[in-house]
Amino acid sequence: MSRIPTLAPGATIGMLGAGQLGRMTAMAAARLGYRTHVYAPDAADSPAAQVSAAATVADWDDWAALERFARSVDAVTLEWENVPVATVEHLRRFTTVNPGPNVLAVAQDRVAEKSFVNGLGIGTAPWRAAHSAADVAAAVAAIGPRCVLKSTRLGYDGKGQARIDAATDSADAITAAWDSIKTDAAIVEGFVTFACEVSVIVARGGDGAMVAYPAVENRHKNGILDVTIAPARVAPDTAAEAERVARRIAEALDLVGVLAVEMFVTPDGSVLVNEMAPRPHNSGHWTMDACASCQFEQLVRAVCGLPLGSVERVADAEMTNLIGDDALAWPTLMADPGVRLHLYGKAEARPGRKMGHVNRLFPKTA
């Protein structure tokens, strides 16, 4: 029996965050007969608000606005894992919110995340917490000269990070790296020699039922995901282990919703967890055209107390992000019968900004 109330079509889902992930979730919700109400400080004319029934523009700590929002919807979910925990706790006084504050507390802090994963007996890169340049220097001495310094909170697509290697591990270079990330709380991670990066997306319902999409291979450019190849070109045992790890984390978090787990595949075929996100993920966009039920539909199903959908892959796929001016090629892409084009409704193309993506489908392999 699910502990999540079953919502009939016609109900309204509250969405915390107003970006493209919220947009694609709202579109999936509409296909199932649900409405979406977006809440975010930047919700006005946002990608998600453009396709939603309502939008509230208010701060994360506007308690009165949050209560009004909660009372206007039937359940709440999110498209951004950095919504303040206090915001979710406040909303939970009035309605169901998933994923919950316990999940966000882990996912929002890289030290908490690594500690949680290691506590499950799952491997990661070597790491140390750091609160000063001196801590960074000590971590580099313990881990080795090739490291990445990251802020513990926020930071994505290469932001809030600085590399440290044999050429830059002097005291002055470490101080400069520390100053560059503009925080008093960071993590130092050792470089991992890896064959490729993969990710697995798991959906989990309120009854504990889980489904997992196949492991996919991710390639990055300038710190931003460039291409996802589905399925990943790894050994079957490696793919199975990646799925086991993602399922184990979702279960331990008691997640209701979807979880993406990014992992490094080492030369011997083992996997090490890099990061996780309790929401739809860029590396899952291929599911929109190549699976019976996409990752966005799975989120809707999970938070509405519905049975999870099929993750059957009906085709192999390659997803390519459209970053900045890449989206200006939309006329050519739209004319290509082999391309499925998805644009996010953003008015201005800026360097590093995700404007859309394309999926290319291929005959399904085993």
C-alpha positions in Angstrom: 0.0 0.0 0.0 1.4 3.4 -1.0 1.8 6.0 1.7 1.3 8.7 -1.0 -2.4 9.6 -1.6 -3.5 8.7 -5.1 -4.4 11.8 -7.0 -7.0 11.5 -9.8 -6.5 13.4 -13.1 -7.6 17.0 -12.7 -5.5 17.5 -9.6 -2.9 20.2 -9.4 0.8 19.4 -8.9 2.9 22.2 -7.2 6.4 22.6 -8.8 9.2 24.2 -6.9 11.5 25.7 -9.4 10.7 27.1 -12.9 13.3 25.9 -15.3 13.3 23.5 -18.2 13.0 20.4 -15.9 9.8 21.9 -14.5 8.6 22.7 -18.0 9.1 19.1 -19.2 7.5 17.7 -16.0 4.5 20.0 -16.5 4.1 18.8 -20.1 4.2 15.2 -18.9 1.7 16.0 -16.2 -0.7 17.5 -18.8 -0.6 14.4 -20.9 -1.8 12.5 -17.8 -4.6 15.0 -17.1 -2.9 17.0 -14.3 -2.4 20.7 -13.9 0.8 22.3 -12.7 1.3 25.4 -10.5 4.9 26.7 -10.4 6.5 28.5 -7.5 9.9 30.2 -7.7 11.4 33.7 -7.2 12.0 33.8 -11.0 8.8 32.1 -12.1 7.5 35.0 -14.3 7.6 34.0 -18.0 9.9 31.1 -17.1 10.2 27.9 -19.1 7.9 26.1 -16.6 5.4 28.9 -16.2 4.9 29.1 -20.0 3.3 25.6 -20.0 1.7 25.6 -16.5 -1.8 26.5 -15.3 -0.5 29.0 -12.6 2.7 30.5 -11.3 3.6 32.1 -8.0 6.5 34.6 -8.0 7.7 34.7 -4.4 10.8 34.1 -2.3 11.7 30.7 -0.8 11.2 32.2 2.7 7.9 34.0 2.0 6.0 31.8 4.5 2.5 33.4 3.7 3.0 32.9 0.0 4.2 29.3 0.5 1.1 28.5 2.6 -1.2 30.0 -0.1 0.6 28.0 -2.7 0.4 24.8 -0.7 -3.3 25.2 -0.2 -3.9 25.7 -3.9 -2.3 22.4 -5.0 -2.8 18.7 -4.2 0.9 17.7 -3.9 4.2 19.3 -4.4 7.5 18.2 -6.0 10.6 20.0 -7.3 12.8 20.4 -10.3 15.8 21.9 -8.3 17.4 20.1 -5.4 18.6 23.3 -3.8 15.2 24.5 -2.6 15.9 25.4 1.0 15.0 22.6 3.4 13.1 25.0 5.6 10.8 25.8 2.6 9.9 22.1 2.1 9.4 21.6 5.9 7.0 24.6 5.9 5.1 23.3 2.9 4.7 19.9 4.5 2.5 21.5 7.2 -0.1 21.9 4.6 0.4 19.3 1.8 2.5 16.3 0.6 5.9 17.2 -0.7 8.2 14.7 -2.4 11.2 14.3 -2.4 11.2 15.3 1.3 13.6 17.5 3.4 15.7 14.5 4.4 16.6 13.8 0.8 17.4 17.4 0.1 19.6 17.7 3.2 21.8 15.0 1.7 21.7 16.1 -1.9 22.4 19.8 -1.2 25.7 19.3 0.6 28.6 17.5 -1.1 30.2 16.4 2.2 26.9 15.1 3.4 26.4 13.3 0.1 29.8 11.7 0.1 29.4 10.6 3.7 26.0 9.1 3.1 27.2 7.2 0.0 30.3 5.9 1.8 28.2 4.9 4.8 26.3 2.5 2.5 29.6 0.8 1.5 29.6 2.4 -1.9 32.8 3.9 -3.3 33.6 7.4 -4.3 36.7 9.4 -5.2 38.9 10.1 -2.2 37.8 13.3 -0.5 38.3 15.7 2.4 36.2 18.6 3.7 37.8 22.0 3.7 37.0 25.3 5.4 40.2 27.2 4.6 43.1 27.3 2.2 45.1 25.5 4.9 42.6 22.7 4.9 42.9 22.4 1.1 46.6 22.2 1.3 46.3 19.4 3.9 43.8 17.6 1.7 46.0 17.8 -1.3 48.9 16.4 0.7 46.8 13.5 1.9 45.0 12.7 -1.4 47.6 13.6 -4.0 48.4 16.6 -6.3 45.6 16.1 -8.8 42.4 17.3 -7.1 39.2 19.2 -7.7 38.1 21.9 -5.2 34.3 22.3 -5.1 31.9 24.4 -3.0 29.9 22.0 -0.8 26.6 23.8 -1.8 25.3 25.0 -5.2 27.7 24.9 -8.1 26.9 23.0 -11.2 28.0 22.6 -14.9 31.5 23.4 -13.7 30.6 26.4 -11.6 32.0 26.7 -8.1 35.0 24.5 -8.9 38.7 24.9 -9.3 41.3 22.3 -10.4 44.5 21.7 -8.5 47.3 19.7 -10.1 51.0 19.3 -10.0 51.5 22.7 -11.7 49.2 24.6 -9.3 49.6 23.0 -5.9 51.9 25.7 -4.5 50.6 27.7 -1.5 49.8 30.7 -3.6 47.9 28.6 -6.2 45.9 26.8 -3.5 45.0 30.2 -1.9 43.9 31.5 -5.3 41.8 28.4 -5.9 40.2 28.8 -2.5 39.4 32.4 -3.1 38.0 31.7 -6.6 35.1 29.5 -5.3 34.0 32.2 -2.8 32.8 30.0 0.0 33.8 29.0 3.5 32.8 25.3 3.1 34.2 23.1 0.3 35.3 19.6 -0.5 38.5 18.4 -2.1 38.1 15.4 -4.3 40.9 13.4 -5.8 41.0 12.8 -9.6 39.8 9.4 -10.6 41.3 7.6 -13.6 38.2 6.4 -15.4 37.2 4.8 -18.7 33.9 6.8 -18.9 31.2 8.4 -16.9 27.8 6.8 -16.6 24.5 7.7 -14.9 21.4 5.7 -13.9 18.0 7.2 -13.2 15.8 5.4 -10.7 12.1 6.1 -10.1 10.6 5.1 -6.7 7.0 5.2 -5.6 5.5 5.7 -2.1 5.1 2.0 -1.8 8.8 1.3 -2.3 8.4 0.0 -5.9 11.3 1.0 -8.1 12.2 1.0 -11.8 15.6 1.9 -13.3 16.5 3.1 -16.7 19.6 1.5 -18.3 23.0 3.0 -17.5 23.9 5.7 -20.1 27.3 7.1 -21.0 27.9 10.9 -20.6 30.4 13.1 -22.3 31.1 16.6 -21.1 32.4 19.8 -22.8 33.6 22.8 -20.8 32.2 21.2 -17.6 28.7 20.9 -19.1 27.0 17.7 -20.3 27.4 17.6 -24.1 26.2 14.1 -25.2 24.5 11.2 -23.6 24.6 7.7 -25.3 21.9 5.2 -24.4 22.6 2.5 -23.4 26.2 3.0 -22.1 28.8 1.0 -24.0 30.0 -0.9 -20.9 30.1 -4.5 -19.9 26.8 -6.0 -18.7 28.2 -6.6 -15.2 29.3 -2.9 -15.0 25.8 -1.7 -16.1 24.2 -4.0 -13.6 26.4 -2.7 -10.8 25.6 0.9 -11.7 21.9 0.1 -11.5 22.3 -1.7 -8.2 24.2 1.3 -6.7 21.5 3.7 -7.8 18.7 1.6 -6.5 20.5 1.1 -3.1 20.9 4.9 -2.7 17.3 5.6 -3.6 16.1 3.0 -1.1 18.4 4.3 1.6 17.1 7.8 1.1 13.5 6.6 1.2 13.0 8.6 -1.9 9.7 9.2 -3.5 10.3 10.6 -7.0 13.3 10.2 -9.3 17.0 10.1 -8.6 19.9 10.4 -11.0 23.2 9.0 -9.9 26.4 9.9 -11.8 29.2 7.4 -11.6 32.8 7.0 -12.9 33.6 3.6 -14.5 37.2 2.7 -13.7 39.4 0.7 -16.1 38.7 -2.5 -14.3 34.9 -2.0 -14.7 34.0 -1.0 -11.2 31.9 2.1 -10.4 32.5 5.1 -8.1 29.7 7.5 -7.3 30.4 11.1 -8.4 27.2 13.0 -7.7 23.4 12.5 -7.4 20.3 14.6 -7.9 16.8 13.8 -6.6 15.0 15.2 -9.7 14.8 14.6 -13.5 18.3 14.9 -14.9 19.9 16.1 -18.2 21.2 12.7 -18.8 17.7 11.3 -18.8 16.3 13.5 -21.6 16.7 10.7 -24.1 13.9 8.9 -22.4 11.4 11.4 -23.8 11.7 9.8 -27.3 13.2 6.3 -26.7 11.3 4.8 -23.7 7.7 3.8 -23.1 7.5 6.2 -20.1 10.0 9.1 -19.8 11.7 10.3 -16.6 9.3 13.3 -16.3 6.2 11.0 -16.4 7.8 8.8 -13.8 8.1 11.8 -11.4 4.5 12.7 -12.0 3.4 9.1 -11.3 5.5 8.8 -8.2 4.3 12.0 -6.5 0.7 11.4 -7.5 0.7 7.9 -6.0 0.3 6.1 -9.3 1.9 2.9 -10.5 5.3 3.6 -12.0 5.5 3.4 -15.8 7.5 1.0 -18.0 11.2 1.9 -18.6 11.3 -0.3 -21.7 13.7 1.1 -24.2 12.2 1.1 -27.6 15.3 2.4 -29.3 18.9 3.3 -28.7 19.4 7.0 -28.5 21.9 9.8 -28.5 21.0 13.1 -26.7 22.9 16.3 -27.5 22.5 19.5 -25.5 22.0 22.7 -27.4 24.1 25.3 -25.5 23.9 29.0 -26.2 23.9 29.7 -29.9 23.6 26.0 -30.7 19.9 26.6 -30.6 20.0 29.0 -33.5 20.4 25.9 -35.7 16.7 25.0 -35.0 15.6 25.4 -38.7 18.1 22.8 -39.8 17.4 20.5 -36.9 13.7 20.7 -37.4 14.1 19.8 -41.1 16.1 16.6 -40.2 13.7 13.7 -40.0 16.1 11.8 -37.8 16.1 14.4 -35.0 13.6 15.0 -32.2 14.0 18.7 -31.2 13.1 20.0 -27.7 13.5 23.7 -27.1 13.0 25.2 -23.6 11.3 28.6 -24.4 14.2 30.7 -23.2 14.3 34.1 -24.8 18.0 34.8 -24.7 20.8 32.5 -25.7 23.9 33.0 -23.6 27.2 31.1 -23.4 26.8 28.0 -21.2 23.0 28.3 -21.1 21.0 25.2 -21.9 18.5 26.2 -24.6 17.3 22.8 -25.6 18.3 19.3 -26.7 18.0 16.9 -29.6 17.4 13.2 -29.5 18.5 10.9 -32.3 17.1 7.4 -32.3 18.7 4.2 -33.6 17.6 0.6 -33.9 17.6 -1.0 -30.5 20.5 -3.3 -29.6 20.3 -6.0 -27.0 
